[in-house]
Each structure stands twice: as C-alpha cells, then as structure tokens.
C-alpha cells in the first residue's frame, strides 16, 4: 500500500479488521531519504574537519600497522 494518509484512511475505513501492509518500495525510499538527511547533517556539523580526511587516515594507518605487528608475534 502507498504511504499516503488518504490511502491509509480509506483502507482503514473500508477494511477495519484488516492489517495495513505497506509496500517495501515506499518504506525503503523513506529510510534512504532519512539516512541521507542524517548524513548531510552530520557532515555539516563537522565542516571544520573538511579536507583533513587524509591526515586522519595517514595517522591511523601507522597505528593499525603497529597493532598488526604486535599481534603477529
């Protein structure tokens, strides 16, 4: 079923004892839109870190390599 309030209301009125089942397409679409909005909001919160991605990666690579060396022995 479509997620439109009009469809939901009409279905509940016409079939009061039936469960309302929503189409996966609409649920996934809403989820993706919410996830994208959250991603953009988080990115905007951390705008000061823009263009520092490789600085963080470079430092973490050496740390990760150091951990691997210690775990091998």
Secondary structure by P-SEA (a helix, b strand, c coil): ccccaaaaaaaaaacccbbbbccaaaaaaaaaaaaaaaaaaaaaaacccccaaaaaaaaaaaaaaaaaaaaac
